[in-house]
Amino acid sequence: MPRTTGRFLDIRRDPYSGKLLAYGGGLEAHSILQRAGFVAVVRLHETYHRAPAGLTEDDESRLATEAVGRLRAVGYHVDCDERFNTETRPAAYPTLGASVSHLAERLREATDTAEAADILIELTAPHDGILAGFEETLSALAEFFDDLGDASDPYTARRLRYLADEYVRVIHTDLTHTSERLADRHAPAACTAGPGTAARRRHPPAPLSPSTAQGHHARP
């Protein structure tokens, strides 16, 4: 049986189906596998990865070898078919997502509401904020599907535009109001020491305000 927890992974060709599969690791390993070209298969009690459909055997071998090298470069123990074994350790660089996640650490270290509001601006700035860039990316992906030509592509394009127009804008509006409230409060941050902070962080998020929730509509 494949080892599916901790720092261990298995990347092998399944002897029954012939498919190239990767099992194991956590979210970091899954991100590395997907950046190497694997496709996630999400089940109720597990997530594993497979090679994309339509690859040649040589292409699959290159994909697996790249994944093995990337995973071992950051300390994962990877068991694999001998064909995928490699001593190459590609350099790891900070990802865009990791740069965005750094905002969470800045918020945890914020000393007052004004500082927290400044950090939120990185998410909500209307011209070059993260959410504005995300909305633009979804729109560009919709345009990409407009030109692909399969019967389902127009539906996918409409769905992507719906996500950008409704969900992302609702989040953007709600966070903008949150930033404005923080900027007006001029209050110091609560003490960051002790068990109370951990308990506060475990609380579920407050529901959207009624005015914001109006942005939610039924699916098209």
Disulfide bonds with the S-S distance in Angstrom:
none
